[in-house]
Amino acid sequence: MTKADIVNEVSKTTGIEKITVQRAVEAFMETVKGSLVKGKNVYLRGFGSFVVKKRATKTARNISKNVTITIPEHFIPAFKPSKTFALKVKTNVKK
């Protein structure tokens, strides 16, 4: 599902104009991104959490040049679904 699909579905479900829904969806995404950039997690009860995870320094290899490199400590965004959401997906997804 794309952002456009989400906008269409919300617009159809709520009866709100697509342009208004699109602005709201984009504002939500910008708010989440801005919060994560500041190092603050976002918790949506019943849906999940957008969190910032810390990756430790690690050693890796460039096999084409046979060189060892060090990847410094860094942070990445991640999503952790709520238990109820994960359970619904686990039991209802068709293969």
Secondary structure by P-SEA (a helix, b strand, c coil): ccaaaaaaaaaaaccccaaaaaaaaaaaaaaaaaaaaacbbbbbcccccbbbbbbcccccccccccbbbbbccbbbbbbbbcaaaaaaaaccccc
